[in-house]
Amino acid sequence: MDFRLRQATPEDADAVVLMQTLAHEGCYPHLLSPAFFERRRAGIPERVERRRAFLDTREPRILAFDADNQLVGYADAGPGREDDAPEALELYSIYTLRRTYGSGLGAALVRAAVGSGPTYLWVLENNPRALAFYLKQGFRPDGKRNTLPPEWEALPELRLVRRAKEATER
């Protein structure tokens, strides 16, 4: 499968929110209630406006398009957002549509957003597919856990870190 990557712009907000909504519905149905997905769909207009402002930056906001120019993936990164950040760079999110799984798109998005150097991320604890993917990318749990806010149904998540050593061994 061929993909084209590019930096997002504020004009991409509608497409990004829709693609992320579809990705959430595809990868989290075992973790989140139907009411969660209903609220996400109902909140699309508000989420688009918030996303538009978030995309207005030079920090990595990477879009992936397939051969039909359909948005099929998204990744974003920037400075670590917590006081005890284990690395300076954080991979904020990465989502791909189910039909791209196993195609190499996820790895390409990670490289485009954070390169191959030290970085960290948060992943839902009961998400074995994502955990396996991140382990393959050189990330390892560092023991830090968190709970998402109530609007994400207080799901548990854990922090994964890719240190300089793991990055150079890949």
N, C-alpha and C positions, 0 to 999 in steps of 0.2 A: 504494500500500500504506500503510495507516495503522498507526502505532506509538504505543505508550504508553511513556514513559520514567519511571523512578523510581530513587531511591537504593537500592542493595542493602542487605540486612541479613545477619547471620550465618545466619539460617534459609534463605537462598537458596543456600548453598554447594553443595548437591547439584546443583541445577539449573545453576548457573554452571559447575561442573566438567564436567558432561555436555555442555553447550552448547559449551564451549571444546574439549572432546575432538572433538566432531563438526566444529567449525570447523577445527581442526588437520588432521583427516583430509581435509577438503574443500579446503583451500588449500595444503597442503604435501606431497602425495604425490610430487611430482617432486623434492623436496628431501631427504626423510627415508626411511629404510628401513622395510619392513614391521615389522621387529623393534622399531623405535622406537614405532610405534603400538600394538603388542602390550604393550610395557612401560607405556605411558601408560594403557591400559585396565586392566591389572593393578594399577596404582597408584592407581586412582580413590579407594578409601577413604582412603588416606593424604593424597591431594591435597585431598579434601573437608575434612579436619580442618585442614590448613594454610590453606585458602581461608576457612574459617569465621572464623579469627582475623583474617585480612587484611580481611575484610568488616566487622569490628567497629570502624568508624571513621566520622568525619564527612567525611573526604577523599572526593573523587568516586569512587564505585564505581557506575556507571550501568548499569542493566538496560534492555533494550528488549523489549517484548512485542508480538506481532502481534495482529490482530483476534480470533484464537482464544485469546488469552492464553497463547501459547507463547513461551518465551524464545528470541529470535532474534538478540540482540546484547548485547554487553558492552563497556564501556570503563572504564579506571581511570587515575588520575593522582595526582600529589602532588609533593612537593619533589624536586628533582633528586638522584639517588643517587650521583653521582660528584664527586670533588674539582674537576674542571675543567668542571663543568656550564656550558654556554654560556648558559643561562637558568635562572631559579629554579624553573620548573615543568616537569615531565616527564610526557608521556603514556606511561604504563607499557605499556598494551596496549589494543588494540581488535580485537574479533572480531565478525563477523556470519556467519550461515549463508549458504551459497551462494545460496539461493532469494531472498535480499534484495538481492543485488548489483544496483547500478544504481538502487536505489529511493530514495536519499537518506538511508538510515538511517545509513550510516557518517559522513556529514557532520553529521547531527544528534547522533550520539554524540560526535564531536570537540567540537562546540559545547557540549554538556552537560558534558563532562569538563574541558575546558581553555578554553572560550570562544574568542574570536578573537584573543587577545593572544599575546605571545611565549611560546614553549615549545619543547621538543625531544623527540625520540623515537629509538629504535633500530629498524631494519627489516632483515629478512633481505636480503642482497645480491642474491640471484637470485630476487627476487619482483617481477616487473615490474608486476603488477596493483596491489600495495600501493604500490610506488614511484609509479606514475602517480596513484593516489588522493592520496597525501600531497603530491605536487607541486601538484595541483589545490587542496589546502587551504593552500597558501602555504609549505610546508616546502621547504628546500633542503639538499643535502649540505654539510657543513662540512669534509669531508676526514678526519674521524676514523673509524677502523675498529676492529672488535673481532672476537673469535672467541667463539662461545658455548661453554659447558662441554661436556665429553664426553657427558653424558647427552642433549644436543641435537646430538650427532654433530659437534661443533666447526664448525658452520656459520658462515660469515662474515656479519657484519652491518655496517651503516654508520649513522652518526648523521645525522639530519636536524634542521634548526633552522628555526623560524619566528621571525624577529626582529621587533621592533616595526614597522619600516618595511614588511615584507611583510604584517604583520597589518593595517596601516591601508590598504594598497593594495587589499585584497580587496573 
